[in-house]
Amino acid sequence: MRVSYSPGYYVSLPEGHPFPMGKFPALHRILRREGLLRPRDVLEPGRAPWTDLLLVHTPGYLARLERGTLGRRAERRMGLPWSRGLVRRSRLAVQGTVEAARMALRDGIAANLAGGTHHAFPDRGEGYCVLNDVAVAARLLRLSGEARRILVLDLDVHQGNGTAAVLGEEAGVTTFSLHAEKNYPWRKVPSTRDAALPDRTGDRAYLQALAAELPPLLGAARPDLVFYLAGVDPVAGDRYGRLSLTREGLRRRERLVLRTMRRRGVPVTLLLSGGYASSPEATADLHAEAHRAAAEVHGVEPGRAAAGTPPEGSEPKRESTSTGSPGGTECTESTIRGSAARTS
């Protein structure tokens, strides 16, 4: 399976910060070690152009984000301290999702070893989410005609309020969230379809709920592409979860989702979303379950490439951007507004 990944997905955070930034390089190491990922399967994304980010985010927010003038209140809501590295990694992750979606449309499945930042709103970041990668990718692909009907399948333990706010009523896009009822966000923005679970829901009830939702959801959405936010925070013991899925339950969830999509012939873009286990490495190992399931469902043994993978000896694509926009130029509010005018 091909993936988007950049070492730039990692940036340093203050000591003791609860966000497991180390899970991104850790997941890359695990997949390489297990033979589920080879260098030629990796596309290293560039920074998402500001013009693409404007499809979802406001000029004022992007300008404040670029300049580092968000303010303390906005940073607290975002949950992450501003830095130029954080802005860069956020843009890299958005482009990683765009590229993974394009690879999925060609190959049937692909992944971004980041992404699923579903709490980001047009005018602000929230809950460790700076930019909404799924919303940007969905709008970009629909605008370009690469996909017409999109399903966002969000199985993070937290309801996808930012994605719902952006895409929840958008024609051609279906948003679904299966989450803990009594968990963040305290104000939930309605998705196309939401399914809330009580505290301590275990494997049987969780999987029954998911299995009941998938057929009517897919029948109504008729998607050309699925963004699968495979959050691992429903697993018991997660710092911010309130559910009680076991590791085996997580494995069964991943097989259920990926087998269902494979049987229906729907391309899947696999994204990380949340997970807060005992360490970044433990969190990454839980995220790896989706990749292990993908290898099983798509018949790819460790060390063997999936159909559509570039041939041996080819170099990974690097520093891609989805438009001809100057992705690295300074982002001031005036230049963003000019970009917005040119793309309107």
C-alpha positions as CSV (number, residue, x, y, z in Angstrom):
1,M,0.0,0.0,0.0
2,R,1.3,3.4,-0.9
3,V,1.4,6.1,1.7
4,S,2.1,9.8,2.2
5,Y,4.8,10.5,4.9
6,S,7.3,13.2,5.7
7,P,9.8,13.4,8.5
8,G,8.4,17.0,8.8
9,Y,5.2,15.5,10.3
10,Y,7.1,15.6,13.6
11,V,7.8,18.8,15.4
12,S,9.1,19.3,18.9
13,L,6.6,20.2,21.7
14,P,7.3,21.3,25.2
15,E,8.4,18.6,27.6
16,G,5.3,16.9,29.1
17,H,2.9,18.0,26.4
18,P,0.2,15.4,26.1
19,F,0.0,15.2,22.3
20,P,1.9,12.1,21.1
21,M,3.8,13.8,18.3
22,G,6.3,10.9,18.2
23,K,3.6,8.6,16.9
24,F,4.2,9.7,13.3
25,P,7.8,8.7,12.9
26,A,7.1,5.7,15.2
27,L,4.4,4.4,12.9
28,H,6.7,4.8,9.9
29,R,9.4,2.7,11.7
30,I,6.9,0.0,12.6
31,L,5.6,-0.4,9.1
32,R,9.1,-0.5,7.7
33,R,10.2,-3.0,10.3
34,E,7.2,-5.3,9.6
35,G,7.7,-5.2,5.8
36,L,4.4,-3.4,5.3
37,L,6.1,-0.4,3.8
38,R,9.1,0.0,1.4
39,P,10.8,3.2,0.4
40,R,9.3,3.2,-3.0
41,D,5.8,3.1,-1.5
42,V,6.3,6.4,0.2
43,L,5.3,9.8,-1.4
44,E,6.8,12.7,0.5
45,P,4.3,15.6,0.3
46,G,5.1,19.2,0.0
47,R,3.2,21.9,1.8
48,A,-0.4,22.4,0.8
49,P,-0.7,25.7,-1.1
50,W,-2.5,28.5,0.6
51,T,-5.0,28.6,-2.3
52,D,-6.1,25.1,-1.5
53,L,-6.4,25.8,2.2
54,L,-8.7,28.7,1.3
55,L,-11.2,26.2,0.0
56,V,-12.0,25.6,3.7
57,H,-10.2,28.1,5.9
58,T,-10.7,31.9,6.2
59,P,-8.0,34.4,5.0
60,G,-7.8,35.9,8.5
61,Y,-7.2,32.6,10.2
62,L,-4.5,31.6,7.7
63,A,-2.8,34.9,8.0
64,R,-2.7,34.8,11.8
65,L,-1.5,31.2,11.6
66,E,1.3,32.0,9.3
67,R,2.4,35.1,11.3
68,G,2.1,33.5,14.7
69,T,-0.5,36.1,15.9
70,L,-3.2,33.7,17.0
71,G,-3.1,34.8,20.6
72,R,-3.1,32.8,23.8
73,R,-6.8,32.0,23.8
74,A,-6.7,30.6,20.3
75,E,-3.6,28.5,21.0
76,R,-5.2,27.1,24.2
77,R,-8.3,26.1,22.1
78,M,-6.0,24.5,19.5
79,G,-4.1,22.7,22.2
80,L,-0.7,23.2,20.5
81,P,1.9,26.0,20.9
82,W,2.4,27.9,17.7
83,S,5.7,27.5,15.9
84,R,6.8,27.8,12.2
85,G,7.4,24.1,12.4
86,L,3.8,23.5,13.5
87,V,2.5,25.5,10.5
88,R,4.8,23.6,8.1
89,R,3.8,20.2,9.5
90,S,0.1,21.1,9.3
91,R,0.4,22.0,5.7
92,L,2.5,18.9,4.9
93,A,-0.2,16.7,6.6
94,V,-3.0,18.3,4.5
95,Q,-1.1,17.7,1.3
96,G,-0.3,14.2,2.5
97,T,-4.1,13.5,2.7
98,V,-4.7,15.0,-0.8
99,E,-2.0,12.8,-2.3
100,A,-3.1,9.7,-0.4
101,A,-6.6,10.3,-1.8
102,R,-5.3,10.5,-5.3
103,M,-3.3,7.3,-4.8
104,A,-6.4,5.6,-3.4
105,L,-8.4,6.5,-6.5
106,R,-5.7,4.8,-8.6
107,D,-4.9,1.9,-6.4
108,G,-8.0,1.2,-4.4
109,I,-6.5,2.0,-1.0
110,A,-3.7,4.3,0.2
111,A,-2.8,6.1,3.5
112,N,-1.5,9.2,5.0
113,L,0.7,8.5,8.1
114,A,-1.0,11.5,9.7
115,G,-4.2,13.4,9.0
116,G,-7.8,13.1,10.2
117,T,-7.7,16.5,12.0
118,H,-11.4,16.7,12.3
119,H,-11.7,19.4,15.0
120,A,-10.3,22.2,12.9
121,F,-12.9,24.8,11.8
122,P,-12.7,27.4,9.0
123,D,-11.6,30.2,11.4
124,R,-9.8,28.3,14.1
125,G,-8.0,25.2,15.3
126,E,-9.3,23.0,18.1
127,G,-8.5,19.8,19.9
128,Y,-4.9,19.4,18.6
129,C,-6.2,20.1,15.0
130,V,-4.8,23.1,13.1
131,L,-6.0,22.6,9.6
132,N,-8.9,20.3,8.4
133,D,-7.1,18.0,5.9
134,V,-10.2,16.0,5.0
135,A,-12.4,19.0,4.3
136,V,-9.6,20.6,2.1
137,A,-9.0,17.3,0.2
138,A,-12.7,16.6,-0.3
139,R,-13.4,20.1,-1.7
140,L,-10.3,20.0,-3.9
141,L,-11.1,16.6,-5.4
142,R,-14.7,17.5,-6.0
143,L,-13.7,20.8,-7.6
144,S,-11.2,19.1,-9.9
145,G,-13.7,16.4,-10.8
146,E,-11.4,13.6,-9.5
147,A,-14.3,12.5,-7.1
148,R,-17.9,13.5,-7.2
149,R,-19.4,11.7,-4.1
150,I,-17.4,11.4,-0.9
151,L,-18.0,9.6,2.4
152,V,-16.1,10.7,5.5
153,L,-16.2,7.7,7.9
154,D,-15.0,9.0,11.2
155,L,-14.4,6.3,13.9
156,D,-12.3,8.5,16.2
157,V,-13.8,8.4,19.8
158,H,-14.5,12.2,19.5
159,Q,-17.2,13.5,17.3
160,G,-15.8,15.2,14.2
161,N,-17.3,18.7,14.8
162,G,-15.0,20.7,12.5
163,T,-15.5,18.4,9.5
164,A,-19.3,18.4,10.2
165,A,-19.3,22.2,10.3
166,V,-17.6,22.4,6.9
167,L,-19.0,19.5,5.0
168,G,-22.1,18.3,7.0
169,E,-24.6,19.9,4.6
170,E,-22.6,19.9,1.4
171,A,-24.1,18.2,-1.6
172,G,-22.1,15.2,-2.7
173,V,-20.5,14.7,0.7
174,T,-21.7,12.4,3.5
175,T,-20.2,12.7,7.0
176,F,-20.6,9.9,9.5
177,S,-19.2,9.9,13.1
178,L,-19.3,6.9,15.5
179,H,-18.1,8.3,18.9
180,A,-18.4,8.4,22.6
181,E,-21.6,10.3,23.6
182,K,-20.2,12.0,26.8
183,N,-16.8,13.1,25.4
184,Y,-15.2,16.1,23.8
185,P,-16.4,18.1,21.9
186,W,-19.0,19.2,24.4
187,R,-20.9,21.0,21.6
188,K,-21.3,18.6,18.8
189,V,-22.0,19.9,15.3
190,P,-24.4,17.5,13.6
191,S,-22.9,15.3,10.9
192,T,-25.0,13.9,8.1
193,R,-25.3,10.9,10.5
194,D,-24.0,10.6,14.0
195,A,-24.1,7.5,16.2
196,A,-23.2,8.1,19.9
197,L,-22.1,5.3,22.2
198,P,-22.3,5.1,26.0
199,D,-19.3,5.1,28.2
200,R,-17.4,1.8,28.4
201,T,-18.9,0.3,25.3
202,G,-17.0,-2.9,24.5
203,D,-16.2,-4.9,21.4
204,R,-19.5,-6.6,20.9
205,A,-21.8,-3.5,21.1
206,Y,-19.3,-1.3,19.2
207,L,-18.9,-3.7,16.3
208,Q,-22.7,-4.4,16.2
209,A,-23.3,-0.7,16.0
210,L,-20.8,-0.2,13.2
211,A,-22.0,-3.2,11.2
212,A,-25.5,-2.0,11.4
213,E,-24.6,1.5,10.2
214,L,-22.3,0.7,7.2
215,P,-24.8,-0.8,4.7
216,P,-27.4,2.0,4.8
217,L,-24.6,4.6,5.0
218,L,-22.9,3.3,1.9
219,G,-26.3,2.8,0.1
220,A,-27.2,6.4,0.7
221,A,-23.8,8.0,0.1
222,R,-22.8,5.9,-3.0
223,P,-19.3,7.2,-2.6
224,D,-16.5,7.4,-5.2
225,L,-14.1,7.7,-2.3
226,V,-14.0,7.1,1.4
227,F,-11.9,9.1,3.9
228,Y,-11.5,6.6,6.8
229,L,-10.5,8.3,10.1
230,A,-9.2,5.3,11.9
231,G,-8.8,6.8,15.3
232,V,-7.5,4.3,17.9
233,D,-8.8,6.3,20.9
234,P,-11.8,4.0,21.4
235,V,-9.4,1.4,22.8
236,A,-9.6,0.8,26.5
237,G,-7.1,2.8,28.5
238,D,-6.8,5.7,26.1
239,R,-6.1,8.9,28.0
240,Y,-9.0,10.8,26.3
241,G,-11.3,7.9,25.4
242,R,-14.3,6.7,27.3
243,L,-14.9,3.4,25.4
244,S,-13.5,-0.1,26.1
245,L,-12.5,-1.6,22.7
246,T,-9.8,-4.3,23.1
247,R,-6.9,-4.6,20.6
248,E,-8.7,-7.6,19.1
249,G,-11.8,-5.5,18.8
250,L,-9.8,-2.8,17.0
251,R,-8.4,-5.4,14.6
252,R,-12.0,-6.7,13.9
253,R,-13.1,-3.1,13.3
254,E,-10.4,-2.5,10.7
255,R,-11.2,-5.7,8.9
256,L,-14.9,-5.0,8.9
257,V,-14.4,-1.5,7.4
258,L,-11.8,-2.5,4.8
259,R,-13.5,-5.7,3.7
260,T,-16.8,-3.8,3.3
261,M,-15.2,-1.2,1.1
262,R,-13.3,-3.8,-0.9
263,R,-16.4,-5.8,-1.6
264,R,-18.2,-2.7,-2.8
265,G,-15.2,-1.5,-4.9
266,V,-14.9,1.8,-3.0
267,P,-11.4,3.4,-2.8
268,V,-10.3,4.1,0.8
269,T,-8.0,6.9,2.1
270,L,-6.7,5.7,5.5
271,L,-6.0,8.4,8.0
272,L,-4.7,8.3,11.6
273,S,-6.9,10.7,13.6
274,G,-6.6,10.4,17.4
275,G,-4.9,8.0,19.8
276,Y,-3.5,8.6,23.2
277,A,-2.1,5.4,24.6
278,S,0.6,5.0,27.2
279,S,3.3,6.3,24.9
280,P,3.8,7.5,21.3
281,E,5.2,4.1,20.4
282,A,2.2,2.2,21.9
283,T,-0.1,4.6,20.1
284,A,1.7,4.0,16.8
285,D,1.5,0.3,17.2
286,L,-2.3,0.6,17.6
287,H,-2.4,2.7,14.4
288,A,-0.5,0.0,12.6
289,E,-3.4,-2.4,13.1
290,A,-5.2,-0.7,10.2
291,H,-2.2,-1.2,7.9
292,R,-1.9,-4.8,9.0
293,A,-5.6,-5.3,8.2
294,A,-5.2,-3.5,4.8
295,A,-2.4,-6.0,3.9
296,E,-4.6,-8.9,4.9
297,V,-7.8,-7.6,3.1
298,H,-6.0,-6.6,-0.1
299,G,-3.9,-9.7,-0.2
300,V,-0.5,-8.0,0.3
301,E,2.0,-10.1,2.2
302,P,4.7,-8.3,4.2
303,G,7.5,-7.4,1.8
304,R,5.3,-7.5,-1.3
305,A,3.9,-4.4,-3.0
306,A,0.2,-3.9,-3.8
307,A,-1.1,-3.5,-7.3
308,G,-0.4,0.0,-8.6
309,T,2.9,0.3,-6.6
310,P,5.7,1.9,-8.6
311,P,8.3,-0.7,-9.9
312,E,11.5,-1.6,-8.1
313,G,14.2,1.0,-8.4
314,S,11.8,4.0,-8.9
315,E,12.3,7.0,-6.6
316,P,9.5,8.1,-4.3
317,K,7.7,11.3,-5.5
318,R,8.7,14.3,-3.4
319,E,7.6,17.8,-2.5
320,S,4.3,17.6,-4.5
321,T,1.8,20.4,-4.4
322,S,-1.7,20.1,-5.8
323,T,-1.7,23.3,-7.7
324,G,0.8,25.6,-9.3
325,S,0.5,28.0,-6.3
326,P,3.6,29.2,-4.6
327,G,3.3,26.9,-1.6
328,G,6.3,28.4,0.3
329,T,5.6,32.1,-0.2
330,E,4.8,34.3,2.8
331,C,1.2,34.3,3.8
332,T,-0.1,37.7,4.6
333,E,-3.8,38.5,4.8
334,S,-3.5,40.6,1.6
335,T,-1.9,37.8,-0.4
336,I,-4.4,35.3,0.9
337,R,-7.3,37.6,0.0
338,G,-5.7,38.0,-3.5
339,S,-5.5,34.2,-3.8
340,A,-9.1,33.9,-2.8
341,A,-10.1,36.4,-5.4
342,R,-8.2,34.5,-8.1
343,T,-9.8,31.2,-7.2
344,S,-13.3,32.5,-6.8
